[in-house]
Amino acid sequence: MLLAFVTLAAFQTYNGAKTGAAQAAALLDIFKSAGFFPASERDELRADFVCYGRAVIHQECPAMRRGERAPLVDPWIAASRTVFQRLTLRSAGERLGLQDMLASARNRTDGRRDRLTEETPSVRTPVWVGLVVAGCIAVLIQLVMADPREHMLVQGAMIGGLAAIVAIGLLLINFLDHPYRSGPGTIQPREMTVTFTMMREQEPALRLPCRGDGVPFPAWSRPSRTLAQGTLRAIPDSAPPYVAITNLLRLLTRRMLTGTFVR
């Protein structure tokens, strides 16, 4: 019973990690929504999105297999948010595009948060100790209760079968509780890789400020948070989505009041 319960908990961790891969679809939606804007703003946004995908594939996913975090992903999120904040909305189409991008950005953030959350194993060390001890006790009980009058082959098959079930259950829990480890059946960034390929096929001539592994070129400077109408504080990726939306609405309100909302 204990083994089945823990297996179910580990499966929920594995399934949650697969759900977190939905950020790839959200990233593609943001990339397409950037087409509502002029070429300069569109290319700047799409370049940040492509570099974000590269950083996730080549930096964050390998780091998650080691139980670490990749610091190169957040700067690309901050770069795209900075472009969001200084967009000038000239038409209804651009307003619609901005709404779509904000909704997709929220889905991307939620998917990434789910993926990073499931990186932490749900089965703690005390639970592992309890499972191993319980399995050993179950096999020991079978040894003690062995009837010497029964055939040795029959007794050995019963004890060996129980030991095999316990061992397979523990291995299955370990596999499900570490979905990002290297090996067959583990979760790989396939969806993000496919999304990245589709983005590059749509914009093959796009100039990118990063290398193939998502590392920015030395000439690329991190975006400034200082705008003409005031200063916005940096928003970490772990912040709730409404924080970015609230800051954007404040910026749009300033532009309306100062007459710079529409050129």
N, C-alpha and C positions, 0 to 999 in steps of 0.2 A: 504493500500500500504506500509506504513512504517513497519507494523507488518510483512508482507511477506518478505520485504527486510532484516530485522534483523534476521528473521528465517533462511533465506538462508545463511547469514553470520555465524550464529551459527552452521548450519549443516556442513559448510566447516570446522569449527574447529573440530567438532566431527569426520568427515571423515578423516581429517588430523591426528588425534590421532590414528585412526585405521591403517592408513598407516604406522605410526611410529612403529607398532608392527612387521614390516618386519625385524627388527634387530635380531629376534629369528632365522630366517632362515639363516641369515648371520653368526650368532654365530655357528650354526651347521656345516656350510661349513668350517669355520676356524678349528673347532674341528676335522673334517675329514682330512683336509689338513695337520694337524700336524703329521699324520701317515707317511708322507714322510721322517721323520727324525728319527735318532736313538732313542732307548727307553728312555734314560735319558732326552734328550731335548723334545721328544714327551710327556712324562708324565708331565714334568714341565709346558709345554704350556697348556696341557689339564686340569691340575689341576687349573691353573689360569682361564681358560675359565669356568670351572664348578663353581668356587667360584664367578666369575663375574655373572653368571646366578642366583646363590643363592642370591647375594646381590641385584640384580635387583628385584627379586620376593619378598623377605622378607624385604628389606630396602627401595629401591627407590620407588616402587609402593605405599606402605602405606604412605610414606612421600609426594608423589604427591597428594594423596587424601586430605592431610592437607595443601596443597599449599607450601610445603617445599622441600628442596633438601637433598639427602642422600650422605654424604661425604665418605661412604664406597665403592662406586662403582669405583671411579677414581683410587684408589690404585691398584685394580686388572687390570685395563687397563694399568697402568704404569708398572706393573710387567710383563705382556705379551710383552709389547713393549721393555722392557729391554732384555728379552730373544730373541726377534727378532734381536736386535742389536748385540748380541754376538753369533749368529748362524754361524757355519762354513759350507759353502756349499761344499760338497765333490763330488756331482754328478749332472747330469742334472735333475734327479728326484727331488732332494732337491731344486734346483733352481726353478723348476716348482711349487713345493709346497709352496715356499716362495712367489712367485708371486700370487698364489691363495689366500694365507692367507692375503697378503696386500690388494688385491682387496676386499675380504670379510670383512676385518677390516674397510675399507673405507665405505662399505655398512652398517656395524653395526653402525659406528659413525654417518652416515647420518640418519639412522633410529632413533637412540637415540636422536639426535638433534631435529628431527621433533617431537618426543614424548614430549620432554621437552618444546619445543616451544609452542605446543598446550595446555600445562598445563595452560598457562596464558589466562584468559577469553578474548574473542574478543569484548564482549559487555561491554562497560564502564559504570560507574555510571550515567553520564549525559544522556546516551541513555536510561538506565532503567527509569530514572525520566521522560524523554520525553514519553516513551511508556505508563507508568502508567497514566500520566496526559492526554495523548491523549485518552486512553481507558475510563477514567472517563468522559471526555468531550463528547465522542461519546454516552455513556449511558445517560448522562445528557440531551443531545439534544433530544434523544428519549423520555425522560420523559416530557420535555417541549412541544414537538410537539404532545403529546398524545391527541387524540380527545375524549372528554368526552362523545360524542354521540355513540362512538363505545363500543362494549361489553368489560367489564373489563378483561375477560379471554383472549380475542384476544390481547389487549394492553399489558397485562402482559407477554404473550407468546413472543411477539416481543421484548420487552425490556429484558426479561430474556434470550432469545436466543442470543441477541447481547452481553450481559454481559458474558454469558458462552463462546462465541467465543473468546472474549478478554482475559478472564482468562485462557482458554486452550492454547491460543497462547503464553502468558507470561510464563506459566509453561513449555511449550515445548522449548522455547528459553532458559530458565534456565537449563533445562536438557541437551540440546545439547551443551551449552556453558561450562558445567562442566563435561567433559566425564570421569573423573577419580574418581568422588565421589562414595561413597559406595551406593549400591542400585541396584534394578533390571535394566537391560539394560545398565549399565555403563561398560566401558572397563576394563577388568581384564587381568592379565598377563597369559592368557591361553596358548598362543603360546610359551612363554618362559618356562612355566611349562612343556609343552609337549617336548620341546627341551631338557630341563634339564633331563627329564626321559629317553629320547633316549640316551643322552650322558652317563648317569650312567649305562644303560643297555649294552652299548658298552664297557665300562671300569668299570666293577663292583668292581675290586680290586684296583682301583686308589687311592693312598694316597693323601688326600687333606689337604692343610694348613689352612682350615677354618672350622667353625662350620656349622651347618645346615642352619643358617640364614645369612651366608656370612661374619660373623665377623671373622677376622683372629685369629688364636691361639696366645697366648702370646709369644710363642717362634718364631713366624714368624716375620722376620724383613723386613721392606720395602726395595725394591730393590735400589741398589746404581746405580747412573748414571756414575760412574767413570769406564772407560774401559782401557785396556792396551795401546791402541793407542791414547788416549785423553779423554776429558770429554765432554759429550753431555748434553746440558741443558734439564731440564724436559719439557715435552710437555703436556700441559693440554688437556683434552678431547674435549674442545670447540675449539681447534685449527683446522684449515683446514687440510684435510687429506694429502695434499701435503707436509706439514711440516714434518710429520713422514717419508714419503718416501724420502724426501731430506736428512734428517739426516741418514737414512739407507744407501743411495747411497754414502754419504760421508764416512761412516764407511767401506763399501765394497771397495771403492777406496783406503783407507788407507791400508787395508789388502792386496790388490793386489800389491801395491807399496812396501810393506814390505815383501812380499813373504809368508804371512800367510793366503792367501785366500783359498788355498787348502792344506790340510795336506798330 
